[in-house]
Amino acid sequence: MSGTDGAPPSESWSEPFGRAVSLARDARQSEQEGRLTDALESYRAALRIISGAPPTPMTANLLRWIGSVHRDMGRTSEAERFYEESLRTAREAGTAAGQAAALNCSAAMAQRRGDLDAAEDLYGRAGRLAAEAGEIRLAGMIEQNLGVLANIRGDLDAALARYRASLRAFDQIRDDEARSWVLNNMGMLLNDLRQHSRAEQAFEQGLAIARGRGDGAMEAALLTNLAEGLIAEGRHEEAGRALVRARQIVDSGDDLLRKAEVRKFQGVLARERRGYEEADLLLGEALDMAREAEDVLVLSEIQREIGSLRLLRGRPDEARTAWQEALAGFQSIDATLDRQLVEQALAQTGVEARPT
């Protein structure tokens, strides 16, 4: 929340806007602690206070922040509705920064639903408006999100370039919170490149920032992705500890998708340890959560892991069914590397991938 986000339209609104800004800060703290229901209540209370005022940047921001809480709770359609309302309000208020921020969030929802072309278009529009408004932080966020798109599509060099540009922007304004986001994404990219040692360094840097800020939500995300690399290296005890801590954090809050991610990797770890029944339970829980959150990428990742588990349990037909479902999801969002992994798994079991 920047210093100009809540500027009141007139002196008569100074006190109500001050209360709204205070409530918004409380809401942000609740978000960092994973208490999304509390955050939603505080944001709504802030919006009610200024509901009678003419459209302002603060009004647009509150609508967007409410949308983002719904997003993290897995309520994709509800989030989209608030982002659209935020965009309309930002236009009425004449704030390019507010419009850029709303478009950035709408792009993330298109990405969640698997429409990467629409997401790229929205990110592009958001980036142009952010540059027009001189919003370095927002421009860095958009650059990072474009890096995520490139990563999904398998263009890892482009993704790394985007992440580095984003990190430079956040370094320029000394924004540690935003730096932790990029370090998390860079770590995931380095895991994809099988550079697990470098990935671990990125995650540890991000964890130092998140813990120093008391940002439990970001700590959980970093621990979850750190665990992926540890599992790949066979460091199961360390991965287990990271995931136990991550689950303690996410299960105390309301972030449905993060809960799904943690359970996914706990399921993978249980599978690697040959705890097949435990893995089945965890991956099943993760699958239900990802479906509710309507996240195509995470859903497909879980289906891929379920396929591998089914094969290990001597159920090749069920494995192929899970992999075909995963493949359809990856193909729908042009997730090149993930698609190739599933195609290889199907080929090894003697089945050709069905075109979608």
N, C-alpha and C positions, 0 to 999 in steps of 0.2 A: 504494500500500500504506500504510494508515494505521497509526498507532502501536499500535493495539489489535488489528490483524488477526492477529497471531501470538502472542497471550498464551497461555502454556502452562497446562495444566490443573492442574499440580502442580509442586512444586519439583524433583522427580526428572526432569521433562521439560524443565527450563530450558535445559540445554546442547544437547540435540537440536533444540529449537525455535529456538535461536539460530543453529545451523548451517543450518536450513531457511530462516530469514529471510534469511541471507546469500546462500544459493543463489538465492532468489527475486529478490533485488536484482541478482545477476549475470544472471539470466534476463531481467529487464526491460531491462538495458543491451543485451543481445544483440538483443532485440526492436527497440529504437530504432535499432540498427545494421543491421537487416534480416536478422540471422543467426537465422532462426526455428528451424532444426534445433538449433542450440546452445541456444537458449532452451528448447525442448521438453525437451532432455536435463537441463538444470538444474532446471526445474520438476519433472520426474519424480523426480530425485534427492532434491529437497526433500520430495516427497510420501512417498517410501520411508522417509525418516528418521523421519517422525512417523506412519507407517501403523499402529503399534501403540497409539497414544494414543486416548483417547476423542474423539468428534467435537468440533471446535473451529472458531471462525471461520477460523483459518488453513488448516485442512484444506479447508473449503468454498472459500476463495479460491484455493488451489492448483489444485483441480479446475477452477474457472472459468477460471483463467489458462491452464491446459493446453488447455481448450476453445477459448480465443481464439486460441491459436497455430494449432490445427487450422483454425479459421475463416480465418485469414489465409493458410494454405497451400491453401485451397480445399477442405478436407475438411469439408463442411457437415454430413453425417450424424454424423461423429465428434465434431464440435464440439457438436452437439445432445446427444449422449449424455453428454458431460462436464458440460454445463450442467444437465441433469436430475439428474445425480448430485450436483452442487454444491448444487442446490436442496434435495435430500433431506437432505444433510449439514447445511446451514444450518438447516433446521427442527429436526433432532436437537440441534444446538448451541444452539438458541434465539436465533439472531441475525437480527433483522429486516433489518439492513443487508445481510447475506449473502444472504438470500432476495430482497431487492429487486435486488441486483446480478445474481443468477442469472436472474431473470425478465427483466431488461433485456437480457441477452445472448440469452436464448431469443427475445425479441421481435425482435431483430436478425436472427436466423435465419429466423423466419417472414417477415420483410420481404424477406430475400434470396430466399426461395422464391416470393415474390409474393403471400403471404396477408396483405394489409395490415390486414384487419379483425382477424385474430388478433393481429397485431403491436400494433395499437392497444390491444386488450384487455390484453395482457401488459404494455405500457408503463404503462397505467393502474394495474394492480395493483402494479407495481414502484414507481411514483411515490407511491402511498399508503403503502407500507411504508417508503420512503426518508424521507418526511415524518415518519412515526411514530418513526423512528430518529434524526431530526435530522441526516441526512446531506446537507449542502448540496451537496457535490460531486456525489454520485450523483443528487440531485434535478436539478441543472443538466444532467447528462448525459442524463437521461431527457427533460427539456424540449427539449434539442437534438434528440434522436431523434424526438420528436413533431413538431418543426419539419421534419425531413427527410420524414416521412410527408406532412405538409401540402404540402410542396414537390412531391413526386411527384404528388400528387393535383391540383396546379394551384392550390391556395389559397395564393398567394404572400404575401398580407397576413398570414394566420395564421402562415405559416412565419417571416416576418420578426419577428413579435411573439414567437414561441417562441425564436428565436435571440437576440433582445435580452434576454429574461428569463434565458436560459441564461448569456449573457455577464455580466449583472449578478451572478448567483450566483458565477461564477468570479472576477469582480473583487472580490467581497466577501471571498473567502478567498485572494485573490492567487495564483491558480493559473494560471501562465503556460502550462503544458502544455495544460490544458483550454481556455484562451483561444485557442490556436492551432487547435484543432479547430473552434471556433465560427467563427473568422475564415475558415477554409476553406469551411465551409458557407455563410456569408454571401456570400462571394465567388462561389460557384456560383450562388446565388440572384440576385445582382446581374447575373451573366452572362445568366441566363434573362430578366431584365428589360431586357437590352441596355444596361445601365449599366456599360459595360466599364471606364471610368475609375475609378469607385468600387470596382468589383470588384478592379481591379489594386491599389488602395490596401489593401484588406482582405488580399489575398494577400501583399503585401509586408510588412505588419505581422506576419502569421503566419510568413512566412519568417524574419524577424528573430528571432522567438522560437525557432523550430525550430533555426536555425543556432546561436543562442546556447546552446542546450541540447545540441547535438550529436545532435539527433533526425533522423537521416537518413530514416527512414520517413515522417515528417510533411513533411519538406522535399520529398520526391519527390511526395507527394500535392498539395501546394500548387503546385509547379512544373507538374505535369500540368494542373491546373485553370486556372492562370494562362495556360498555352499556349492553352487553348480560346478565351479572350477575345482573345488576340493574333492568333490565326488569323482570328477574326471581323472584326478590324480591319484585316486585310491585312498585319500586321507579321510576315511569315513568317520572316525571319531571327531575330528575337528568340524567336519560338515554337520554332523549330528548336533554338536553343541551350538553351532551358529543357527541351525534351524529351530532348535528348542527355544533359543532366545528370541528369534524372529516371531515364532508362533505365540510366545507369551505376549509380545507387543501387539500383534495384529488381532489376537483373540480378545483383547481387552477393548477393542474398538469396533468400528463398523465398516471397514474397507473390505468389501466383498471380494474384489479382484485380488487384492494382496493376500487374503486368506486362501484363495484358490492357488496362487503361486507358491505359497509356503507348503501347502499340502501336496502340490505336484512334486516338489523336490523331496519332501519327506517320503513320498511314495517311491520315487526313483531310488532314493537311498535304501529304503527297505527292500526293494527289488534287488539291488546290487548285493545286499547282505543275505539274499535268499529268504527273506521274510515275505513270501508271496501273498499270504492272506492279508497281512498288514498293508502291503503295497496296494492290493486290490481295494481295500477299504478307503485308503487315503486318496488314491487316484479317482475313485468313484465320487468322493466328497468334492474333490477339486473340479471334476467334470460338471457336477450339478451347479456349483457356484459360478463357473465360467459361462455356462449356458444362461443363467439368470442375468449375468452382467453383460451378455451379448457381445463378448470380445472374441472375434473370429480367430485371431492369432493364438491367444492363450488356449482357447478351446481345442484348436487343432494340435497344439503342442501336447496337450494332455492326452488326446486320442492317439497320438503317435506313441507316447510312453505306455499307454494301455496295450497297444498292439504288441510292443516288445514283451510286456509282461505275459500276455496271453500265449505268445510263442514259447516262452520259458516254461509255462505251465502245461505245455503239450496240447494247446488248442489252436492249431494253425488256421483253421477256418475263421475263428473269432479274431485272431490276429490280423488276418487279411481284411476282414470287415472294418476293424478299427483303423487300419492304415489307409484303406480306401476313403474313409470319412475324413481322416486327417489330410490326405492328399487333396481332396476336393476343397477343403478350407484353404490350404496353402496356395492352391492354384487360383482361387478366387481373389486372393490379395497379392498375387504375384510374388510370393515369398520364395525366391529362387533356391536358396541354400536348403531351406527346410523341405521344399518339394523334392529336391534331389535326394536328400537323405531317405525320404519315404519311398521314393521310386527304387532306390537301391535295396531297401528292405523287402519290397514286394518282389523284385527281381530275384533275390536270393531264395525266396520261397516258391519261385516258379510261377509267379503271376505277373502279367503285364498290367501296368496302370491303366485304368479306364479313363478316356478323355472326358472332360467336363464341358 
